[in-house]
């Protein structure tokens, strides 16, 4: 039997995926406004790394 926390997280997984996708799209648009010749693949990689770094910072807070 799964713990209640896992059951709850499973309910929100798709919403969390959508939120992350929205953040990547949001910052891609913002970067595109500032840099017209933006390399979208490179920008996306940088945004995803920034999100990973942010998650790591949040995890480090006890």
N, C-alpha and C positions, 0 to 999 in steps of 0.2 A: 504494500500500500504506500502511495506517495504521501509525503508530508503536505499539510495544507498550504504551506508557502509555495511549494512547487506547483500545486494545482492552480493556485491563484496566478502565479507567474505565467503559466501556460495559457491562461485566459487572456493575458495582456500581451503576449508575444507578438502578434501581428500588429498591434497598435504601436508597440515599441519599434518594430521594424519600420513602420510608416514614419514615425517621428524622426528616426535617424536619417531616413531617405530625404525627408523634408529639410533637415539641417544641412545635409550635403548639397542639396539643390539651392537652398538659401544662400550659402556661402559661395557657391559657384557663380550665382547671379551677381552677388556683390563684387566678387573678384573680377568678373567680366566687365562691370561698369568701370572699374578702376584701371583695368589693363585690357584695352581693346584687342590686342593680338595674343590674348591668353591661350596658352596650351591647355586645353580642357582636361586632357588625361593627366598631365603633371599637376594641375590645380586640384583635381579630384584626389590624387594620391596624397598631396599635402593636407588637404582638408580631412581625409580619413585618418592620417597620422595624428593630426591635431586632436581629433575626437578620441583616438586611443590614448593619447597623452592626458587628456582631460579625465577620462575614465580612470586611468592609473592614479591621478591625483586624488580623485574622490575615494578610490579604494584605500589609499594610504592614510586617509583621515580616520582615526579610531574614535 
